[in-house]
């Protein structure tokens, strides 16, 4: 089946952020600051397990992660909780986090936290990048959207899990919130918070291609839920943004 039960062409993506990590941990130091190697912390594992429990009854046809340890581990914990047979976990490198640049001259952890906490505010400005010399937000948007469109174009599924990253998820939520418009998506990303191991639910209505050719296209997107954290549904005590918490050493 290629559509959610009761619909004619609707597909659902459970879009997750990975669980808690320590970007100042020994793995990062040993890798010369390469954040791609960072694994989930014990807290992050518990957060992923909570998400897995919440999704345990959802029959997943596909499961995709960005390929780095933190998203792979998050997806694996979710799939381990499946009541039905879980799909094989796939990797999609186009969903890896926005590539960062240089922080510039930073004199304190407080200054670093202040700089990082607002880096999405400029996303819609032409040529805006993820820190100095980093990836252009618009380029990251195009690769992430391209990955989701490729997934939606593939037959034989109606419910998929994607384990990705805060920045990528914000871009995809901005795209979905603006009618799948890459031109307007960046204007919306600043409004979407993504806590560790959160779950977003996005439906896509698919229709035959307008030009009469083979395949389908997106008619509309429907955001069903955003930033749901099964380990703390009402966000009690989660008063900082995700980025503020990371740089303040708040474990969230």
N, CA, C and O of each residue as an XYZ file, in Angstrom:
1008
protein
N       0.842     -1.197      0.000
C       0.000      0.000      0.000
C       0.879      1.250      0.000
O       1.885      1.315      0.707
N       0.487      2.234     -0.798
C       1.270      3.464     -0.898
C       0.529      4.676     -0.361
O       0.885      5.809     -0.685
N      -0.488      4.457      0.450
C      -1.233      5.569      1.048
C      -1.700      5.161      2.434
O      -1.989      3.990      2.682
N      -1.772      6.135      3.337
C      -2.268      5.874      4.679
C      -3.688      5.325      4.600
O      -4.474      5.791      3.775
N      -4.039      4.345      5.437
C      -5.399      3.798      5.425
C      -6.454      4.897      5.545
O      -6.340      5.806      6.367
N      -7.480      4.788      4.703
C      -8.546      5.784      4.706
C      -8.288      6.961      3.800
O      -9.137      7.844      3.675
N      -7.122      6.994      3.159
C      -6.793      8.086      2.239
C      -6.491      7.511      0.863
O      -6.326      6.302      0.702
N      -6.421      8.390     -0.117
C      -6.139      7.933     -1.479
C      -4.687      8.139     -1.885
O      -4.204      7.464     -2.794
N      -3.986      9.052     -1.236
C      -2.607      9.288     -1.643
C      -1.768      9.965     -0.578
O      -0.829     10.693     -0.901
N      -2.092      9.737      0.688
C      -1.402     10.438      1.783
C      -0.302      9.569      2.377
O      -0.497      8.380      2.630
N       0.857     10.186      2.595
C       1.990      9.514      3.224
C       2.411     10.291      4.471
O       2.210     11.502      4.567
N       2.993      9.571      5.413
C       3.368     10.191      6.684
C       4.840      9.967      6.980
O       5.373      8.871      6.808
N       5.481     11.039      7.431
C       6.878     10.955      7.870
C       6.946     11.347      9.342
O       6.509     12.430      9.733
N       7.498     10.450     10.145
C       7.831     10.757     11.531
C       9.274     11.268     11.511
O      10.222     10.492     11.391
N       9.415     12.570     11.629
C      10.716     13.229     11.516
C      11.265     13.476     12.920
O      10.696     14.254     13.686
N      12.361     12.819     13.251
C      12.950     12.933     14.578
C      14.271     13.680     14.562
O      15.003     13.680     13.572
N      14.551     14.312     15.683
C      15.911     14.761     15.945
C      16.591     13.686     16.794
O      15.926     12.978     17.551
N      17.895     13.567     16.669
C      18.639     12.598     17.484
C      18.574     12.969     18.964
O      18.260     14.106     19.316
N      18.873     12.007     19.818
C      18.882     12.237     21.251
C      20.077     13.063     21.703
O      20.925     13.451     20.898
N      20.128     13.324     23.005
C      21.150     14.184     23.608
C      22.558     13.671     23.319
O      22.826     12.470     23.373
N      23.447     14.608     23.011
C      24.869     14.314     22.808
C      25.697     15.350     23.562
O      25.190     16.395     23.970
N      26.972     15.042     23.736
C      27.899     15.975     24.368
C      28.905     16.437     23.325
O      29.844     15.716     22.988
N      28.698     17.649     22.817
C      29.580     18.159     21.769
C      30.946     18.577     22.307
O      31.797     19.033     21.544
N      31.161     18.426     23.604
C      32.457     18.723     24.197
C      33.078     17.453     24.781
O      34.004     17.522     25.589
N      32.558     16.288     24.367
C      33.005     15.019     24.902
C      34.337     14.561     24.340
O      34.865     15.177     23.415
N      34.886     13.483     24.890
C      36.206     12.998     24.469
C      36.259     12.548     23.014
O      37.302     12.651     22.368
N      35.129     12.047     22.493
C      35.128     11.606     21.091
C      35.392     12.776     20.148
O      36.101     12.644     19.150
N      34.801     13.931     20.489
C      34.989     15.125     19.674
C      36.435     15.601     19.753
O      37.043     15.937     18.737
N      36.976     15.627     20.961
C      38.349     16.084     21.143
C      39.325     15.185     20.384
O      40.261     15.668     19.748
N      39.094     13.872     20.459
C      39.984     12.921     19.794
C      39.907     13.035     18.279
O      40.863     12.712     17.574
N      38.765     13.497     17.784
C      38.572     13.622     16.334
C      38.875     15.029     15.839
O      38.511     15.385     14.718
N      39.537     15.828     16.666
C      39.907     17.169     16.244
C      38.737     18.111     16.088
O      38.789     19.042     15.284
N      37.668     17.876     16.857
C      36.514     18.759     16.794
C      35.455     18.345     15.796
O      34.498     19.087     15.578
N      35.599     17.172     15.177
C      34.628     16.710     14.184
C      33.360     16.216     14.882
O      33.374     15.158     15.510
N      32.275     16.965     14.778
C      31.036     16.607     15.473
C      30.333     15.401     14.859
O      29.397     14.872     15.458
N      30.760     14.957     13.685
C      30.104     13.810     13.055
C      30.285     12.531     13.868
O      29.483     11.606     13.741
N      31.324     12.461     14.701
C      31.622     11.215     15.399
C      30.896     11.076     16.725
O      30.923     10.000     17.321
N      30.247     12.133     17.207
C      29.695     12.120     18.560
C      28.556     11.104     18.687
O      27.658     11.081     17.846
N      28.582     10.260     19.734
C      27.502      9.299     19.961
C      26.462      9.856     20.933
O      26.661     10.922     21.516
N      25.374      9.147     21.102
C      24.405      9.509     22.119
C      25.014      9.327     23.509
O      25.783      8.396     23.748
N      24.660     10.219     24.406
C      25.013     10.041     25.809
C      24.014      9.045     26.426
O      23.019      8.707     25.785
N      24.259      8.576     27.646
C      23.251      7.736     28.312
C      21.887      8.420     28.374
O      20.857      7.764     28.214
N      21.873      9.747     28.608
C      20.606     10.480     28.597
C      19.976     10.428     27.215
O      18.768     10.228     27.086
N      20.788     10.607     26.184
C      20.274     10.554     24.825
C      19.683      9.194     24.479
O      18.687      9.105     23.761
N      20.301      8.142     24.991
C      19.761      6.801     24.771
C      18.393      6.648     25.432
O      17.479      6.066     24.849
N      18.255      7.169     26.645
C      16.971      7.085     27.337
C      15.900      7.891     26.595
O      14.745      7.473     26.520
N      16.289      9.043     26.050
C      15.343      9.847     25.278
C      14.894      9.095     24.023
O      13.713      9.108     23.675
N      15.837      8.443     23.351
C      15.507      7.673     22.146
C      14.616      6.482     22.491
O      13.708      6.142     21.733
N      14.875      5.854     23.625
C      14.034      4.737     24.058
C      12.603      5.211     24.323
O      11.644      4.513     23.997
N      12.466      6.399     24.914
C      11.133      6.946     25.170
C      10.399      7.191     23.855
O       9.204      6.918     23.747
N      11.110      7.702     22.864
C      10.497      7.903     21.549
C      10.113      6.563     20.936
O       9.055      6.429     20.321
N      10.987      5.569     21.110
C      10.684      4.239     20.602
C       9.424      3.658     21.218
O       8.607      3.048     20.528
N       9.272      3.851     22.524
C       8.061      3.369     23.206
C       6.822      4.070     22.665
O       5.786      3.438     22.457
N       6.930      5.384     22.437
C       5.788      6.144     21.920
C       5.401      5.693     20.517
O       4.227      5.734     20.148
N       6.384      5.264     19.741
C       6.135      4.872     18.350
C       6.036      3.355     18.172
O       5.943      2.869     17.045
N       6.055      2.621     19.260
C       6.155      1.156     19.166
C       4.999      0.521     18.405
O       5.172     -0.508     17.752
N       3.814      1.134     18.488
C       2.639      0.564     17.825
C       2.481      1.036     16.386
O       1.609      0.553     15.664
N       3.317      1.971     15.972
C       3.237      2.509     14.612
C       4.001      1.583     13.668
O       5.202      1.373     13.837
N       3.317      1.040     12.690
C       3.978      0.164     11.725
C       4.735      1.023     10.720
O       4.135      1.769      9.948
N       6.048      0.910     10.739
C       6.908      1.697      9.858
C       7.288      0.883      8.626
O       7.750     -0.253      8.733
N       7.086      1.481      7.461
C       7.475      0.825      6.211
C       8.925      1.104      5.853
O       9.606      0.255      5.277
N       9.389      2.283      6.193
C      10.758      2.707      5.880
C      11.366      3.375      7.106
O      10.650      3.948      7.928
N      12.684      3.300      7.225
C      13.399      3.989      8.299
C      14.714      4.493      7.727
O      15.485      3.733      7.141
N      14.960      5.793      7.908
C      16.130      6.440      7.311
C      16.823      7.279      8.373
O      16.161      7.923      9.187
N      18.142      7.275      8.369
C      18.913      8.183      9.215
C      19.947      8.884      8.343
O      20.144      8.515      7.186
N      20.607      9.898      8.904
C      21.594     10.643      8.118
C      22.917      9.906      8.009
O      23.772     10.279      7.205
N      23.093      8.863      8.811
C      24.307      8.047      8.710
C      25.333      8.282      9.792
O      26.193      7.427     10.004
N      25.281      9.423     10.497
C      26.249      9.668     11.567
C      25.795      8.922     12.816
O      24.613      8.602     12.941
N      26.726      8.633     13.759
C      26.371      7.786     14.902
C      25.142      8.232     15.675
O      24.329      7.392     16.060
N      24.983      9.533     15.913
C      23.886      9.975     16.772
C      22.509      9.759     16.159
O      21.551      9.485     16.882
N      22.395      9.878     14.834
C      21.090      9.614     14.221
C      20.874      8.117     14.028
O      19.754      7.626     14.166
N      21.940      7.397     13.711
C      21.812      5.942     13.571
C      21.392      5.312     14.895
O      20.485      4.479     14.929
N      22.047      5.706     15.983
C      21.711      5.134     17.287
C      20.287      5.477     17.703
O      19.577      4.639     18.258
N      19.872      6.712     17.433
C      18.497      7.110     17.759
C      17.499      6.249     17.013
O      16.554      5.730     17.608
N      17.703      6.094     15.716
C      16.793      5.270     14.917
C      16.811      3.821     15.374
O      15.767      3.170     15.399
N      17.969      3.309     15.732
C      18.069      1.913     16.163
C      17.276      1.668     17.443
O      16.627      0.630     17.578
N      17.321      2.614     18.387
C      16.534      2.463     19.615
C      15.043      2.479     19.310
O      14.276      1.724     19.908
N      14.630      3.337     18.383
C      13.213      3.397     18.010
C      12.793      2.089     17.344
O      11.746      1.532     17.672
N      13.594      1.609     16.428
C      13.243      0.379     15.705
C      13.250     -0.835     16.625
O      12.485     -1.776     16.418
N      14.111     -0.817     17.640
C      14.176     -1.939     18.580
C      12.889     -2.096     19.368
O      12.602     -3.182     19.872
N      12.102     -1.020     19.483
C      10.857     -1.049     20.255
C       9.642     -1.409     19.410
O       8.535     -1.504     19.940
N       9.824     -1.611     18.112
C       8.682     -1.888     17.236
C       7.965     -3.185     17.613
O       8.600     -4.220     17.811
N       6.659     -3.118     17.708
C       5.862     -4.302     18.000
C       5.797     -5.230     16.795
O       5.745     -6.450     16.953
N       5.799     -4.669     15.606
C       5.852     -5.453     14.375
C       7.298     -5.512     13.890
O       8.171     -4.848     14.450
N       7.547     -6.292     12.868
C       8.889     -6.388     12.313
C       9.343     -5.019     11.810
O       8.638     -4.374     11.035
N      10.507     -4.584     12.248
C      11.014     -3.257     11.878
C      11.669     -3.304     10.505
O      12.249     -4.323     10.127
N      11.581     -2.214      9.762
C      12.265     -2.165      8.463
C      13.777     -2.052      8.643
O      14.259     -1.694      9.717
N      14.504     -2.355      7.601
C      15.956     -2.204      7.614
C      16.290     -0.712      7.615
O      15.718      0.056      6.841
N      17.202     -0.312      8.472
C      17.576      1.099      8.567
C      18.452      1.493      7.381
O      19.471      0.862      7.102
N      18.032      2.549      6.694
C      18.764      3.064      5.535
C      19.510      4.341      5.921
O      19.191      4.973      6.929
N      20.496      4.713      5.119
C      21.235      5.957      5.326
C      21.006      6.897      4.157
O      21.003      6.476      3.000
N      20.813      8.175      4.467
C      20.667      9.213      3.445
C      21.593     10.366      3.810
O      21.221     11.223      4.610
N      22.809     10.401      3.228
C      23.786     11.441      3.574
C      23.296     12.864      3.327
O      23.803     13.803      3.940
N      22.314     13.040      2.437
C      21.800     14.383      2.161
C      21.056     14.963      3.359
O      20.730     16.150      3.370
N      20.787     14.133      4.369
C      20.094     14.603      5.568
C      21.039     14.878      6.729
O      20.587     15.129      7.846
N      22.348     14.835      6.479
C      23.298     15.158      7.542
C      23.153     16.632      7.916
O      22.685     17.442      7.116
N      23.558     16.970      9.138
C      23.358     18.321      9.651
C      23.997     19.395      8.760
O      24.948     19.121      8.028
N      23.470     20.602      8.831
C      24.038     21.750      8.117
C      25.515     21.851      8.475
O      25.879     21.818      9.651
N      26.354     21.973      7.467
C      27.792     21.999      7.698
C      28.192     23.333      8.314
O      27.937     24.391      7.739
N      28.816     23.279      9.477
C      29.198     24.491     10.192
C      30.489     25.101      9.682
O      31.256     24.462      8.961
N      30.715     26.336     10.064
C      31.945     27.034      9.717
C      32.709     27.398     10.968
O      32.657     26.680     11.967
N      33.418     28.507     10.920
C      34.246     28.939     12.037
C      33.443     29.807     13.003
O      32.593     30.598     12.592
N      33.727     29.644     14.292
C      33.089     30.484     15.302
C      33.711     31.875     15.341
O      33.147     32.792     15.938
N      34.872     32.034     14.706
C      35.592     33.297     14.832
C      36.258     33.382     16.192
O      36.419     32.363     16.864
N      36.640     34.557     16.603
C      37.311     34.731     17.888
C      36.289     34.721     19.020
O      35.454     35.619     19.130
N      36.368     33.697     19.852
C      35.453     33.537     20.976
C      36.261     33.586     22.269
O      37.256     32.874     22.410
N      35.837     34.423     23.210
C      36.601     34.635     24.438
C      36.066     33.822     25.625
O      36.766     33.663     26.625
N      34.835     33.307     25.525
C      34.282     32.585     26.656
C      33.176     31.650     26.177
O      32.658     31.799     25.071
N      32.821     30.684     27.025
C      31.724     29.775     26.722
C      30.409     30.542     26.611
O      29.550     30.200     25.797
N      30.256     31.581     27.432
C      29.050     32.400     27.392
C      28.908     33.086     26.037
O      27.815     33.152     25.475
N      30.012     33.590     25.523
C      30.005     34.255     24.214
C      29.678     33.248     23.114
O      28.947     33.554     22.172
N      30.228     32.051     23.246
C      29.951     31.002     22.276
C      28.467     30.647     22.288
O      27.849     30.508     21.232
N      27.895     30.499     23.489
C      26.474     30.176     23.615
C      25.605     31.253     22.991
O      24.629     30.948     22.306
N      25.956     32.516     23.225
C      25.181     33.624     22.673
C      25.227     33.630     21.144
O      24.231     33.930     20.485
N      26.382     33.298     20.596
C      26.531     33.305     19.136
C      25.730     32.166     18.502
O      25.084     32.356     17.471
N      25.773     30.994     19.114
C      25.089     29.842     18.554
C      23.571     29.920     18.739
O      22.815     29.444     17.892
N      23.132     30.517     19.839
C      21.713     30.498     20.180
C      20.838     31.218     19.159
O      19.632     30.978     19.103
N      21.426     32.092     18.359
C      20.627     32.888     17.420
C      21.036     32.678     15.958
O      20.731     33.507     15.101
N      21.724     31.571     15.679
C      22.255     31.465     14.321
C      21.188     31.200     13.269
O      21.467     31.377     12.084
N      19.971     30.781     13.643
C      18.903     30.613     12.664
C      18.215     31.927     12.314
O      17.451     31.983     11.350
N      18.472     32.981     13.078
C      17.765     34.242     12.872
C      18.050     34.859     11.512
O      17.217     35.595     10.985
N      19.212     34.573     10.935
C      19.590     35.183      9.655
C      19.386     34.242      8.468
O      19.798     34.561      7.352
N      18.758     33.089      8.692
C      18.694     32.051      7.662
C      18.104     32.531      6.344
O      18.521     32.071      5.281
N      17.137     33.449      6.393
C      16.478     33.868      5.150
C      17.242     34.950      4.389
O      16.858     35.305      3.275
N      18.306     35.473      4.969
C      19.082     36.484      4.258
C      19.868     35.836      3.125
O      20.405     34.743      3.307
N      19.952     36.475      1.965
C      20.652     35.884      0.819
C      22.090     35.501      1.173
O      22.854     36.318      1.687
N      22.441     34.261      0.894
C      23.804     33.792      1.128
C      24.143     33.527      2.578
O      25.302     33.250      2.887
N      23.165     33.602      3.492
C      23.438     33.374      4.916
C      23.976     31.970      5.124
O      23.518     31.017      4.493
N      24.959     31.849      6.021
C      25.631     30.577      6.246
C      25.533     30.136      7.698
O      25.210     30.917      8.592
N      25.821     28.871      7.896
C      25.914     28.300      9.231
C      27.286     28.662      9.792
O      28.258     27.935      9.589
N      27.360     29.797     10.501
C      28.604     30.361     11.026
C      29.486     30.827      9.859
O      29.146     30.627      8.693
N      30.594     31.435     10.184
C      31.475     32.013      9.184
C      32.108     30.926      8.319
O      32.830     30.065      8.820
N      31.828     30.974      7.010
C      32.403     29.998      6.089
C      31.669     28.675      6.046
O      32.120     27.743      5.381
N      30.552     28.573      6.738
C      29.790     27.331      6.744
C      28.881     27.201      5.541
O      28.921     28.018      4.621
N      28.064     26.167      5.558
C      27.162     25.893      4.445
C      26.061     26.949      4.364
O      25.522     27.377      5.385
N      25.741     27.354      3.165
C      24.640     28.296      2.953
C      23.330     27.598      3.313
O      23.074     26.479      2.870
N      22.508     28.261      4.115
C      21.247     27.664      4.547
C      20.414     27.200      3.351
O      19.821     26.122      3.377
N      20.377     28.023      2.312
C      19.597     27.668      1.137
C      20.082     26.399      0.470
O      19.274     25.626     -0.045
N      21.397     26.165      0.469
C      21.949     24.944     -0.117
C      21.578     23.723      0.720
O      21.242     22.669      0.181
N      21.642     23.876      2.051
C      21.248     22.770      2.931
C      19.776     22.444      2.761
O      19.383     21.277      2.781
N      18.964     23.477      2.593
C      17.530     23.270      2.367
C      17.299     22.442      1.108
O      16.511     21.496      1.123
N      17.968     22.785      0.040
C      17.758     22.093     -1.227
C      18.153     20.620     -1.140
O      17.465     19.760     -1.691
N      19.252     20.328     -0.455
C      19.656     18.907     -0.380
C      18.712     18.117      0.521
O      18.402     16.961      0.233
N      18.247     18.742      1.623
C      17.323     18.034      2.509
C      15.974     17.805      1.837
O      15.416     16.710      1.904
N      15.455     18.842      1.190
C      14.189     18.720      0.478
C      14.317     17.695     -0.647
O      13.396     16.916     -0.892
N      15.450     17.698     -1.322
C      15.675     16.722     -2.389
C      15.596     15.298     -1.882
O      15.044     14.424     -2.550
N      16.153     15.061     -0.689
C      16.110     13.716     -0.104
C      14.679     13.299      0.209
O      14.297     12.158     -0.054
N      13.880     14.214      0.769
C      12.493     13.892      1.105
C      11.668     13.690     -0.168
O      10.828     12.792     -0.225
N      11.898     14.505     -1.169
C      11.165     14.336     -2.426
C      11.490     12.991     -3.080
O      10.608     12.335     -3.634
N      12.751     12.587     -3.013
C      13.120     11.283     -3.579
C      12.407     10.162     -2.832
O      11.931      9.203     -3.440
N      12.338     10.291     -1.515
C      11.632      9.290     -0.718
C      10.159      9.237     -1.089
O       9.595      8.160     -1.280
N       9.540     10.405     -1.191
C       8.112     10.462     -1.522
C       7.816      9.937     -2.927
O       6.702      9.493     -3.205
N       8.800      9.987     -3.795
C       8.601      9.515     -5.164
C       8.699      7.999     -5.286
O       8.308      7.428     -6.304
N       9.221      7.347     -4.251
C       9.401      5.895     -4.303
C       8.098      5.190     -3.917
O       7.427      5.613     -2.976
N       7.735      4.125     -4.628
C       6.469      3.425     -4.367
C       6.574      2.446     -3.196
O       7.663      2.146     -2.705
N       5.414      1.960     -2.770
C       5.391      0.829     -1.864
C       5.486      1.116     -0.386
O       5.806      0.212      0.385
N       5.221      2.339      0.044
C       5.251      2.650      1.476
C       4.270      3.782      1.759
O       3.895      4.530      0.856
N       3.853      3.905      3.028
C       3.033      5.061      3.418
C       3.460      5.683      4.740
O       3.021      6.787      5.062
N       4.311      5.000      5.523
C       4.750      5.550      6.798
C       6.254      5.352      6.953
O       6.751      4.231      6.852
N       6.966      6.431      7.196
C       8.427      6.354      7.287
C       8.936      7.101      8.503
O       8.341      8.084      8.943
N      10.040      6.622      9.037
C      10.772      7.298     10.099
C      12.018      7.926      9.498
O      12.733      7.285      8.728
N      12.279      9.189      9.853
C      13.548      9.829      9.503
C      14.178     10.338     10.790
O      13.562     11.117     11.517
N      15.397      9.905     11.078
C      16.158     10.417     12.218
C      17.224     11.351     11.676
O      18.156     10.923     10.995
N      17.075     12.635     11.987
C      17.983     13.634     11.434
C      18.454     14.586     12.534
O      18.736     14.156     13.653
N      18.537     15.871     12.217
C      19.214     16.842     13.065
C      18.368     18.092     13.259
O      17.405     18.327     12.530
N      18.742     18.888     14.251
C      17.983     20.103     14.541
C      17.889     21.028     13.333
O      16.792     21.414     12.928
N      19.037     21.385     12.756
C      19.032     22.326     11.646
C      18.267     21.804     10.440
O      17.450     22.516      9.856
N      18.534     20.566     10.072
C      17.847     19.960      8.925
C      16.352     19.878      9.180
O      15.551     20.161      8.289
N      15.974     19.491     10.389
C      14.547     19.408     10.702
C      13.873     20.768     10.620
O      12.757     20.882     10.112
N      14.539     21.792     11.115
C      13.971     23.141     11.023
C      13.742     23.538      9.566
O      12.707     24.109      9.222
N      14.708     23.233      8.728
C      14.564     23.556      7.310
C      13.378     22.821      6.701
O      12.593     23.411      5.958
N      13.245     21.530      7.014
C      12.150     20.748      6.454
C      10.797     21.202      6.997
O       9.808     21.213      6.263
N      10.746     21.574      8.267
C       9.499     22.088      8.828
C       9.131     23.432      8.204
O       7.958     23.692      7.934
N      10.131     24.285      7.975
C       9.870     25.555      7.298
C       9.334     25.342      5.902
O       8.439     26.057      5.451
N       9.887     24.354      5.220
C       9.428     24.009      3.864
C       7.992     23.499      3.897
O       7.158     23.924      3.097
N       7.707     22.590      4.822
C       6.352     22.040      4.919
C       5.342     23.103      5.339
O       4.199     23.089      4.883
N       5.755     24.016      6.200
C       4.841     25.041      6.717
C       4.497     26.104      5.682
O       3.502     26.814      5.830
N       5.297     26.219      4.657
C       5.062     27.244      3.637
C       4.584     26.635      2.319
O       4.848     27.172      1.243
N       3.879     25.509      2.420
C       3.333     24.893      1.219
C       4.387     24.257      0.341
O       4.264     24.251     -0.884
N       5.423     23.721      0.963
C       6.527     23.089      0.235
C       7.179     24.075     -0.735
O       7.470     23.748     -1.885
N       7.397     25.292     -0.231
C       8.019     26.335     -1.035
C       9.474     26.541     -0.594
O       9.726     26.956      0.537
N      10.413     26.257     -1.473
C      11.813     26.491     -1.125
C      12.111     27.986     -1.093
O      13.065     28.418     -0.445
N      11.298     28.775     -1.791
C      11.519     30.221     -1.802
C      11.143     30.845     -0.459
O      11.766     31.824     -0.047
N      10.150     30.310      0.225
C       9.669     30.913      1.470
C      10.074     30.151      2.727
O       9.895     30.647      3.839
N      10.614     28.961      2.556
C      10.883     28.095      3.703
C      11.812     28.722      4.735
O      11.599     28.562      5.937
N      12.835     29.433      4.280
C      13.839     29.969      5.205
C      13.284     31.064      6.106
O      13.864     31.377      7.145
N      12.156     31.643      5.702
C      11.547     32.685      6.537
C      10.876     32.094      7.774
O      10.533     32.825      8.703
N      10.687     30.772      7.790
C       9.943     30.142      8.878
C      10.812     29.367      9.849
O      10.344     29.009     10.930
N      12.070     29.094      9.499
C      12.858     28.142     10.287
C      13.132     28.622     11.712
O      13.271     27.798     12.616
N      13.211     29.934     11.932
C      13.551     30.434     13.267
C      12.488     30.095     14.302
O      12.772     30.093     15.500
N      11.275     29.809     13.861
C      10.173     29.579     14.792
C      10.084     28.143     15.297
O       9.308     27.867     16.211
N      10.854     27.228     14.730
C      10.726     25.817     15.076
C      11.850     25.368     16.006
O      13.015     25.319     15.611
N      11.489     25.043     17.237
C      12.439     24.465     18.177
C      12.452     22.946     17.995
O      11.430     22.337     17.680
N      13.630     22.347     18.200
C      13.781     20.901     18.090
C      14.578     20.388     19.287
O      15.803     20.495     19.321
N      13.874     19.834     20.259
C      14.534     19.284     21.431
C      15.103     17.904     21.115
O      14.675     17.267     20.153
N      16.057     17.436     21.909
C      16.651     16.118     21.646
C      15.589     15.013     21.583
O      14.677     14.957     22.409
N      15.731     14.142     20.587
C      14.849     12.987     20.386
C      13.383     13.376     20.244
O      12.496     12.594     20.586
N      13.127     14.582     19.739
C      11.733     14.991     19.509
C      11.180     14.320     18.260
O      11.923     13.844     17.402
N       9.858     14.297     18.185
C       9.142     13.704     17.050
C       8.255     14.767     16.408
O       7.471     15.429     17.087
N       8.389     14.921     15.097
C       7.483     15.744     14.299
C       6.716     14.803     13.372
O       7.259     13.795     12.919
N       5.477     15.128     13.095
C       4.665     14.295     12.199
C       4.200     15.162     11.030
O       3.493     16.152     11.219
N       4.601     14.779      9.838
C       4.247     15.539      8.636
C       3.605     14.604      7.626
O       4.184     13.578      7.271
N       2.416     14.953      7.164
C       1.732     14.200      6.113
C       1.897     14.924      4.779
O       1.971     16.151      4.718
N       1.951     14.129      3.720
C       2.055     14.671      2.366
C       0.976     14.032      1.500
O       0.903     12.808      1.392
N       0.139     14.865      0.886
C      -0.833     14.372     -0.071
C      -0.168     14.315     -1.437
O       0.279     15.331     -1.970
N      -0.110     13.107     -1.996
C       0.550     12.887     -3.276
C      -0.507     12.669     -4.368
O      -1.484     11.947     -4.167
N      -0.294     13.299     -5.514
C      -1.212     13.184     -6.649
C      -0.409     12.868     -7.902
O       0.801     13.092     -7.930
N      -1.066     12.348     -8.946
C      -0.353     12.083    -10.197
C       0.321     13.349    -10.727
O      -0.197     14.453    -10.556
N       1.439     13.187    -11.349
C       2.185     14.318    -11.895
C       1.298     15.153    -12.813
O       0.562     14.619    -13.643
N       1.381     16.466    -12.651
C       0.501     17.382    -13.396
C       0.731     17.321    -14.891
O      -0.186     17.582    -15.670
N       1.948     16.979    -15.306
C       2.244     16.952    -16.748
C       1.810     15.650    -17.405
O       2.053     15.432    -18.592
N       1.162     14.779    -16.618
C       0.686     13.525    -17.182
C       1.745     12.457    -17.279
O       1.484     11.368    -17.790
N       2.943     12.752    -16.793
C       4.026     11.795    -16.869
C       3.941     10.743    -15.775
O       2.974     10.678    -15.015
N       4.972      9.932    -15.719
C       5.030      8.875    -14.714
C       5.362      9.486    -13.354
O       6.142     10.434    -13.257
N       4.757      8.927    -12.310
C       5.101      9.367    -10.966
C       4.071     10.291    -10.348
O       2.991     10.512    -10.896
N       4.438     10.829     -9.185
C       3.544     11.686     -8.413
C       4.239     12.983     -8.037
O       5.444     13.146     -8.227
N       3.442     13.903     -7.496
C       3.994     15.147     -6.982
C       3.230     15.527     -5.713
O       2.140     15.017     -5.454
N       3.812     16.420     -4.938
C       3.194     16.827     -3.683
C       2.075     17.827     -3.964
O       2.299     18.870     -4.579
N       0.874     17.497     -3.508
C      -0.246     18.436     -3.620
C      -0.262     19.399     -2.439
O      -0.483     20.598     -2.611
N      -0.028     18.871     -1.239
C       0.042     19.709     -0.052
C       0.747     18.957      1.070
O       0.851     17.731      1.049
N       1.226     19.712      2.042
C       1.830     19.152      3.243
C       0.964     19.534      4.436
O       0.376     20.615      4.468
N       0.892     18.641      5.411
C       0.080     18.869      6.608
C       0.941     18.551      7.818
O       1.325     17.398      8.014
N       1.251     19.551      8.633
C       2.036     19.324      9.839
C       1.077     18.903     10.948
O       0.247     19.694     11.398
N       1.199     17.649     11.385
C       0.294     17.101     12.400
C       0.778     17.393     13.818
O      -0.035     17.617     14.716
N       2.069     17.392     14.022
C       2.618     17.718     15.345
C       4.080     18.117     15.194
O       4.752     17.742     14.234
N       4.558     18.898     16.182
C       5.916     19.434     16.133
C       6.578     19.305     17.503
O       5.971     19.616     18.528
N       7.822     18.847     17.510
C       8.689     18.880     18.696
C       8.072     18.168     19.903
O       8.148     18.658     21.030
N       7.464     17.011     19.652
C       6.901     16.208     20.739
C       8.038     15.422     21.413
O       8.797     14.728     20.736
N       8.152     15.528     22.731
C       9.207     14.830     23.477
C       8.558     13.848     24.444
O       8.108     14.253     25.516
N       8.499     12.577     24.093
C       7.806     11.596     24.940
C       8.375     11.458     26.351
O       7.677     10.993     27.252
N       9.625     11.854     26.556
C      10.195     11.781     27.894
C       9.775     12.970     28.760
O      10.021     12.976     29.966
N       9.142     13.976     28.150
C       8.663     15.151     28.887
C       7.666     15.882     27.991
O       7.987     16.907     27.390
N       6.461     15.343     27.915
C       5.482     15.840     26.953
C       5.157     17.322     27.125
O       4.953     18.023     26.134
N       5.104     17.806     28.354
C       4.680     19.185     28.584
C       5.862     20.135     28.771
O       5.666     21.298     29.123
N       7.092     19.652     28.539
C       8.302     20.480     28.561
C       8.583     21.100     29.929
O       9.245     22.134     30.015
N       8.091     20.486     30.985
C       8.308     21.058     32.317
C       9.805     21.115     32.628
O      10.502     20.104     32.552
N      10.288     22.304     32.977
C      11.698     22.498     33.287
C      12.582     22.707     32.075
O      13.754     23.051     32.226
N      12.058     22.512     30.884
C      12.850     22.697     29.660
C      12.699     24.150     29.219
O      12.037     24.440     28.223
N      13.306     25.042     29.956
C      13.108     26.477     29.749
C      14.092     27.090     28.766
O      13.859     28.189     28.263
N      15.181     26.402     28.488
C      16.159     26.871     27.507
C      15.852     26.270     26.144
O      15.205     25.227     26.042
N      16.321     26.935     25.108
C      16.281     26.312     23.788
C      17.314     25.193     23.777
O      18.167     25.100     24.659
N      17.217     24.358     22.771
C      18.165     23.244     22.660
C      19.601     23.735     22.616
O      20.469     23.187     23.296
N      19.857     24.769     21.819
C      21.222     25.280     21.688
C      21.697     25.939     22.972
O      22.859     25.791     23.350
N      20.823     26.657     23.638
C      21.200     27.272     24.918
C      21.585     26.189     25.926
O      22.547     26.341     26.678
N      20.822     25.096     25.930
C      21.090     24.010     26.861
C      22.419     23.339     26.571
O      23.160     23.003     27.496
N      22.731     23.139     25.291
C      23.987     22.481     24.921
C      25.181     23.263     25.453
O      26.107     22.686     26.024
N      25.155     24.559     25.266
C      26.338     25.346     25.619
C      26.343     25.798     27.072
O      27.318     26.386     27.541
N      25.257     25.524     27.782
C      25.243     25.818     29.210
C      25.509     24.564     30.033
O      25.540     24.617     31.263
N      25.702     23.438     29.353
C      25.881     22.132     29.961
C      24.618     21.608     30.646
O      24.680     20.684     31.456
N      23.477     22.206     30.315
C      22.195     21.691     30.804
C      21.919     20.386     30.068
O      21.857     20.391     28.838
N      21.747     19.247     30.785
C      21.573     17.971     30.100
C      20.248     17.797     29.397
O      20.090     16.853     28.622
N      19.271     18.689     29.643
C      17.931     18.566     29.031
C      17.321     17.219     29.360
O      16.202     16.928     28.937
